[in-house]
Structures are given as structure tokens and as C-alpha cells.
Amino acid sequence: MFAMKPTKAPPSGQVVKVGIVECGMVTQVVHIPTLNSFQLKVARTTKPKTTQIIDQLCNSAEVDLVLLASNHAFHASEAILALKANKHVSIEKPIALTLQDTDRIIAADQAAGSLKVFVGYMRRYIAVFIDAVKEVGSIGEIGYARARDLIGPNSIFIGQSITFPQTFNDYREEDREALHQKALQVGLDVTTTQERKTMWDYLSMLGSHDLSAMREIIGMPTGVIGFSPCATTGSPFWSAMFQYSGFSYESGIDQVLQFDASIEIFGEKQTVKVSIDTPFVKGLSTLMVVKQSLLDGSYRESSIRRTYEYPLTLELQEVHACRTPKRTSSGARHDLEILGMLAKAGVSQQECQ
């Protein structure tokens, strides 16, 4: 459990006490160091407390906000427990494993009244991403858009940043199989195969970042009109074409030491691109490049790096301010709907082969 008081705190100066559920790699490498940086503003001698009982954490008087960093299969039951304990909730993406679980969270969120549920898509809190959303708003008619997320092994990024988290593998194989059955067979009426399980695992974790960000910029697609499924051998890669102003999405995992993530929007006379680096190394900035044809016939290309502040820091500052959540539970439902579109499109593609 941590105390959070941002360096740019709101006038109230309130200290928000945070309880984290599950201490896996992301918690160790991302959440705890970020919360520790807030905590230094409160008391350098403050030490976190631990428990293995989630009810104890949620009902503790020393917790104001419950941060769910657990597997998304458990988000619904944990979020409902925290809301019933009168706590605000921050949920790491995606919001849940299935639409049914998501609807349970939304219902509990609505019943909780003044309590707030935040969904943690840290990329959407990046300062220059917010600038890009405004920039695209003035671009006119969008002709084409694409999101790209091709990454190498996270372990190398993490290791070279001199961070060595403990890793856990305490899920039994039968439990993993049950989760895939719930997500695919029950949630989407899609027969589970190894390829589909791999696709769902990567897209629900990696892909949800970009799909959520693209939805904020250009809205919700109505379907998938083209899909190339993961490779049956070697590294998994996917590409899809969504149904609205042409929007292509590429995702893949390989063993090349790279983090090639970007969102690019094409208008008639202006292009806006946001390039994002790995979240596992702090101090890396996000770059926005704007390309324009000007009225005098000349060409201008502008590169903007607005801040080196960590995206999670920006996200937690907004959570701390406790304004109306920008990433709501009902909005996050749309991201899971898009994942379902991709999963079903992948089934159709494989059936045609």
C-alpha cells in the first residue's frame, strides 16, 4: 500500500493511499517505482504494507484507491469487491476478459455513485498524444489511418534498464485453458485453437493500447473487412483493415531488439504521426511529427517532444485529481468489442484457407 501525492498536486494537496492487487512484472517495473516517486513527496521513511488477502486490502482504512494489476480474468470480481468496500478503482487494461465481465463492472460502477473507476491506458495520457488528438481534430476529412505495434522481447528492455523483476508462473495449464474457453468459446462463440489463444493473449494485452488510442482519435469501427492471422510457425504477426475511413492495424512479436509503435493519421493536406517507445524504460519521450502542405505551396514538417514525464505519472496525476475519469468503464467496453471483431475475423480468415 502506497501514499500518492504528485509533484503537481491539485490545490487540496490530498494524499491518496493506493493498494495494488498483484505484484507481477508490470507492478514491479512500472507501478511501484512510479508510486515511489510520488511517495517521496510525502515521507521518505514510509514503507508499503503487504497482504495476501484481497478482502483485507479492499476493506483497509489505509486504502483510498485500489489499483488492479492482476490478470484481466479477475478484474470483474476484484473491482466489484473494491467498489463495495467504498474504494475508487484503477484497472489496468483491458478492463476485463469478456463483455459479460465488463458489464458487471459497469453495473457496479454505476451503482457506486460518487466512486470512480479509471481504466489505465497510459498511452492515452501522454501529453503529445493529447496534442495529436487536437491536431487531428483540425485535419479535415481523414483518408487513412494506421496503428503499428511491433515489439521485441520485453525481457531485454527490462534487463538493460537494470531492472530485474521476479517473475511468477503460478497459473496451472488447466486454469489457462479455462480462461481461453471463457474468452473465446463462451464470450465470442469461437472455437479455441492454439493460434487463436495466442492471438487473444497478445491482442488483449499489447493490442488494446493502440486500438483504444485509435478509437479516441477517429471513433469506433463498425467491423473488420480484412484480416491476416498469426503465423503458424515462428513469431506471431497480425494485420487488419477496419471498416471506416481506411484504418489498418499491425501487431507482432519478434526477437529483434526494437519497439516499433506508432499511430498515423492521413488527411488531404496534413499527416499526424505519434511514435511511442517502450513503457518499461522511464525517461523516453514520445514524438509527434506533423507534415503539412501550406497555402503558398511549400511543405512543412514539425517534430514535437512535449515532455519526458512518464505516461503512468501523467495518468496517476489525473487519477489523483479525481476529476471525471477520461477512460471510463463503459468506454473501455468498446475496446473489448474491437478485440472481439478481430478474433471473429481471424476465425473467418482461417476457415477460408
C-alpha positions, -999 to 999 in steps of 0.1 A, spaced: 0 0 0 15 34 -11 8 71 -4 5 92 -36 10 129 -37 20 141 -72 47 168 -77 20 188 -94 -7 182 -69 -41 198 -70 -49 226 -45 -63 202 -20 -29 186 -16 -47 154 -6 -26 122 -1 -43 93 -19 -34 59 -3 -31 32 -30 -34 -6 -27 -21 -27 -56 -36 -61 -64 -9 -85 -77 28 -78 -79 39 -92 -113 64 -78 -137 44 -46 -146 38 -38 -110 75 -42 -101 89 -24 -131 62 2 -138 38 8 -109 59 6 -78 88 28 -90 62 54 -102 43 53 -69 76 55 -50 84 87 -69 51 102 -56 57 89 -22 90 108 -18 68 139 -17 51 125 14 77 108 36 109 91 26 105 67 56 71 54 45 71 17 38 44 -2 19 24 -28 38 16 -62 22 -12 -88 25 -22 -119 6 -59 -114 13 -77 -91 -12 -106 -85 11 -82 -72 37 -67 -48 12 -100 -35 -1 -115 -30 33 -84 -14 48 -89 22 62 -54 28 48 -65 24 12 -84 50 -8 -78 36 -43 -74 0 -54 -52 -5 -84 -59 -38 -102 -27 -51 -119 -39 -87 -120 -49 -109 -149 -79 -94 -166 -98 -126 -159 -101 -114 -122 -108 -77 -128 -146 -80 -125 -147 -98 -91 -119 -76 -78 -134 -43 -90 -168 -51 -76 -152 -61 -42 -133 -28 -41 -164 -7 -51 -185 -24 -24 -157 -15 1 -162 22 -9 -129 25 -28 -121 42 -61 -107 17 -86 -80 19 -113 -80 -10 -137 -50 -20 -159 -61 -26 -194 -80 -43 -208 -109 -38 -184 -119 -75 -183 -117 -108 -200 -152 -108 -216 -181 -84 -223 -201 -102 -197 -175 -94 -170 -172 -58 -183 -210 -53 -179 -207 -65 -143 -180 -38 -137 -201 -11 -154 -232 -20 -133 -212 -19 -101 -196 14 -112 -230 30 -119 -243 17 -85 -213 31 -66 -224 67 -71 -196 91 -64 -169 65 -65 -148 65 -97 -135 37 -120 -104 46 -141 -91 23 -169 -54 25 -173 -44 31 -209 -13 51 -201 -6 59 -238 -37 80 -239 -24 102 -211 8 110 -230 9 148 -233 18 148 -270 -9 122 -277 -34 146 -263 -19 172 -286 -22 148 -316 -59 143 -308 -65 180 -311 -43 183 -342 -63 155 -359 -95 174 -350 -84 202 -374 -72 179 -401 -104 178 -421 -116 146 -437 -94 116 -428 -84 95 -458 -65 68 -440 -52 58 -406 -28 31 -393 -16 18 -359 15 -3 -356 29 -22 -327 58 -45 -334 80 -52 -304 109 -73 -294 114 -92 -262 104 -71 -232 129 -90 -210 158 -74 -229 145 -39 -225 139 -45 -188 172 -62 -182 192 -35 -199 174 -8 -178 190 -25 -148 156 -37 -135 154 -74 -126 118 -82 -115 108 -115 -101 86 -135 -125 59 -158 -115 42 -187 -133 17 -199 -108 -12 -204 -133 -19 -241 -139 -23 -251 -175 -59 -262 -169 -66 -227 -155 -52 -211 -186 -73 -233 -207 -104 -223 -187 -96 -186 -193 -93 -191 -230 -125 -210 -231 -143 -182 -213 -129 -155 -235 -133 -173 -269 -158 -201 -266 -182 -186 -241 -177 -149 -247 -174 -149 -286 -187 -183 -296 -153 -190 -312 -137 -224 -311 -103 -223 -293 -72 -233 -312 -36 -226 -303 -33 -199 -329 -65 -182 -316 -53 -184 -280 -20 -168 -289 -37 -141 -308 -62 -133 -280 -34 -132 -254 -12 -108 -273 -40 -86 -287 -58 -83 -254 -26 -71 -237 -5 -54 -264 -31 -45 -290 -56 -30 -266 -33 0 -261 -33 11 -298 -69 1 -305 -81 22 -276 -59 52 -287 -72 49 -323 -108 48 -310 -102 81 -292 -88 98 -323 -112 85 -351 -140 67 -333 -154 32 -332 -151 9 -363 -182 -10 -375 -163 -41 -384 -132 -58 -399 -130 -61 -437 -96 -77 -440 -75 -98 -417 -42 -117 -418 -39 -141 -389 -8 -150 -369 18 -172 -385 16 -209 -377 54 -210 -373 79 -185 -360 69 -152 -345 32 -142 -343 21 -113 -365 -13 -99 -374 -27 -72 -396 -63 -60 -400 -83 -35 -420 -112 -19 -402 -144 -7 -417 -145 31 -417 -121 57 -432 -94 31 -440 -78 21 -408 -51 -6 -408 -37 -22 -377 -4 -42 -374 8 -61 -344 35 -86 -338 62 -100 -315 97 -110 -327 132 -114 -312 145 -81 -327 156 -56 -301 130 -29 -312 99 -12 -300 82 0 -332 49 15 -321 31 44 -338 -2 59 -348 -5 78 -380 -35 98 -394 -36 109 -431 -57 139 -442 -57 156 -476 -31 182 -467 -18 171 -434 -4 140 -417 -1 134 -379 21 107 -365 28 97 -329 57 74 -322 58 56 -289 87 39 -271 87 10 -246 69 17 -213 94 -5 -195 122 22 -196 115 56 -180 127 89 -194 119 80 -230 99 107 -248 70 104 -273 74 121 -306 47 138 -327 55 146 -363 32 168 -383 36 171 -421 17 198 -439 12 214 -473 9 251 -468 -12 277 -487 18 290 -505 26 256 -519 55 249 -495 59 218 -473 65 219 -435 75 191 -412 74 197 -374 87 174 -347 74 179 -312 86 163 -280 65 179 -253 77 162 -221 99 135 -207 74 128 -179 65 91 -177 30 83 -191 20 65 -160 30 96 -139 6 117 -161 -21 91 -157 -18 89 -119 -18 127 -117 -52 127 -134 -64 99 -111 -51 119 -81 -70 150 -92 -101 127 -91 -118 145 -120 -144 127 -141 -124 97 -155 -113 102 -191 -112 64 -196 -145 51 -182 -157 15 -177 -184 20 -203 -159 34 -228 -134 6 -222 -162 -19 -232 -157 -7 -268 -121 -18 -268 -131 -53 -259 -157 -52 -287 -129 -44 -311 -109 -73 -299 -139 -95 -305 -141 -82 -341 -105 -92 -346 -109 -126 -331 -140 -134 -352 -123 -120 -383 -94 -143 -376 -117 -173 -375 -133 -164 -408 -99 -160 -424 -87 -194 -412 -119 -211 -423 -113 -197 -459 -78 -212 -461 
